[in-house]
């Protein structure tokens, strides 16, 4: 199982992208976990869900890039995963900044 890490990260990234696509298509606020629904009560749930779908899809790029890098170098793949996650979550906070 030489490419186990890359396969796992690819599946995880695909699952996140599918979840983001379903969130973007339905804009259903009840798709969030109950804890998140209680903690966050946006004024416009549809706008919130569409922007959150963008953030989830953007964050899914980190494991996808890590999976590609993992085909060549496992240690570098972990660095890309951690750095990419931090960077894409930072971009996500910029996207979600104007949503109430």
C-alpha positions in Angstrom: 0.0 0.0 0.0 2.6 2.5 -1.2 0.0 5.2 -2.0 -2.3 4.7 1.0 -1.9 8.2 2.2 -2.6 9.7 -1.2 -5.7 7.5 -1.6 -7.0 8.4 1.8 -6.4 12.2 1.4 -8.0 12.0 -2.1 -11.1 10.3 -0.7 -11.3 12.8 2.1 -11.0 15.8 -0.2 -13.6 14.3 -2.6 -16.0 13.9 0.4 -15.5 17.5 1.4 -16.1 18.8 -2.1 -19.3 16.7 -2.4 -20.5 18.1 0.9 -19.7 21.6 -0.2 -21.5 21.1 -3.5 -24.6 19.8 -1.7 -24.5 22.8 0.7 -24.2 25.2 -2.2 -27.0 23.6 -4.2 -29.5 23.3 -1.4 -28.5 26.2 0.9 -30.2 24.3 3.7 -29.1 25.6 7.1 -30.2 22.3 8.7 -27.3 20.5 7.0 -25.0 21.9 9.7 -24.4 19.9 12.9 -26.8 20.9 15.8 -24.0 22.5 17.8 -23.2 24.8 14.9 -26.8 25.7 14.3 -27.2 26.7 17.9 -23.9 28.6 18.0 -24.4 30.5 14.7 -27.6 32.2 13.9 -27.1 34.2 10.7 -29.6 36.8 9.5 -29.5 35.4 6.0 -29.0 31.6 6.3 -28.9 31.1 2.5 -26.1 33.6 2.1 -24.3 32.0 5.0 -24.6 28.5 3.5 -23.4 29.6 0.1 -20.3 31.3 1.6 -19.7 28.4 3.9 -19.8 26.0 0.9 -17.1 28.1 -0.7 -14.9 27.9 2.4 -15.4 24.1 2.7 -14.6 23.6 -1.0 -11.5 25.9 -0.6 -10.4 24.0 2.5 -10.8 20.7 0.6 -7.9 21.8 -1.6 -5.4 21.2 1.1 -5.8 17.4 1.3 -6.1 17.3 -2.5 -2.8 19.0 -2.9 -1.3 16.8 -0.2 -2.5 13.7 -1.9 -0.8 14.8 -5.1 2.4 15.6 -3.3 2.2 12.4 -1.4 2.7 10.4 -4.6 6.3 11.7 -4.6 7.3 12.5 -1.0 5.3 11.6 2.2 7.1 14.1 4.5 6.5 17.0 2.1 2.9 16.0 1.8 2.4 16.5 5.5 3.9 19.9 5.3 1.6 20.8 2.4 -1.4 19.5 4.3 -0.7 21.5 7.4 0.4 24.7 5.6 -2.4 24.4 3.1 -5.0 23.9 5.8 -3.8 27.0 7.7 -3.7 29.1 4.5 -7.1 28.0 3.2 -8.8 28.5 6.6 -7.2 32.0 6.8 -8.7 32.7 3.3 -12.0 31.3 4.6 -12.1 33.7 7.4 -11.7 36.5 4.9 -14.6 35.1 2.8 -16.9 34.8 5.9 -16.0 38.2 7.4 -19.0 40.0 6.0 -21.6 37.4 6.8 -23.6 38.1 9.9 
